[in-house]
Amino acid sequence: MRTGLSACRVRLDIAEMTIGHVKSGIIAVYDHHSFDAERQAAWEAWHARLSRIVAGQDPDAAQANNVVRLGDAK
């Protein structure tokens, strides 16, 4: 999911908060903003990307020509 958030162009700090990582150091002490709107936008971007992947419309999937479905592997 973290790589997917980067593919959705979500800012690094927002992506880290979205997956549950906490702020550390001086940022944790002084920055108490929740970034709720930004995290909501990240979730919506991830939902849209995941929906495209499930529908077989992910542009990155075309590059992954070495993937074999488990039921087909033999």
C-alpha positions as CSV (number, residue, x, y, z in Angstrom):
1,M,0.0,0.0,0.0
2,R,2.8,2.4,0.8
3,T,4.2,2.1,-2.7
4,G,0.7,2.6,-4.1
5,L,0.3,5.8,-2.2
6,S,3.5,7.1,-3.8
7,A,2.1,6.1,-7.2
8,C,-0.9,8.2,-6.3
9,R,1.4,11.2,-5.7
10,V,0.5,11.4,-2.0
11,R,3.1,13.4,-0.1
12,L,5.6,11.4,1.9
13,D,4.5,12.7,5.3
14,I,0.8,12.2,4.5
15,A,1.4,8.7,3.2
16,E,3.3,7.8,6.4
17,M,0.4,9.1,8.6
18,T,-2.1,7.3,6.4
19,I,-0.5,3.9,7.1
20,G,-0.3,4.6,10.8
21,H,3.2,5.8,11.3
22,V,3.5,8.5,14.0
23,K,5.4,11.7,13.9
24,S,8.7,11.7,15.8
25,G,11.1,14.1,17.2
26,I,10.5,17.8,17.1
27,I,7.7,17.4,14.6
28,A,5.7,15.3,17.1
29,V,6.3,18.0,19.8
30,Y,5.2,21.0,17.8
31,D,2.9,19.9,15.0
32,H,-0.4,18.7,16.4
33,H,-2.4,19.3,13.2
34,S,-4.4,16.1,12.3
35,F,-4.2,16.4,8.5
36,D,-7.6,14.7,8.3
37,A,-8.5,16.3,4.9
38,E,-5.1,15.3,3.4
39,R,-5.4,11.7,4.8
40,Q,-8.9,11.5,3.5
41,A,-7.7,12.5,0.0
42,A,-4.9,9.9,0.3
43,W,-7.5,7.2,1.1
44,E,-9.7,8.3,-1.8
45,A,-6.7,8.2,-4.2
46,W,-5.8,4.7,-3.0
47,H,-9.4,3.5,-3.4
48,A,-9.4,4.8,-7.0
49,R,-6.1,3.1,-7.8
50,L,-7.1,-0.2,-6.2
51,S,-10.4,-0.1,-8.1
52,R,-8.5,0.3,-11.3
53,I,-6.2,-2.6,-10.4
54,V,-9.1,-4.9,-9.6
55,A,-10.8,-3.9,-12.8
56,G,-7.7,-4.8,-14.8
57,Q,-7.2,-1.1,-15.8
58,D,-3.9,-0.4,-14.0
59,P,-1.3,1.1,-16.3
60,D,1.5,-0.4,-14.2
61,A,0.1,-3.9,-14.7
62,A,1.1,-3.8,-18.4
63,Q,4.8,-3.7,-17.3
64,A,4.4,-6.7,-15.0
65,N,4.4,-9.4,-17.7
66,N,6.1,-12.0,-15.4
67,V,3.1,-12.5,-13.1
68,V,1.5,-15.9,-13.2
69,R,-1.9,-16.7,-11.5
70,L,-1.4,-19.3,-8.8
71,G,-4.0,-21.5,-10.2
72,D,-2.2,-21.5,-13.6
73,A,1.3,-22.1,-12.3
74,K,2.7,-25.6,-13.1
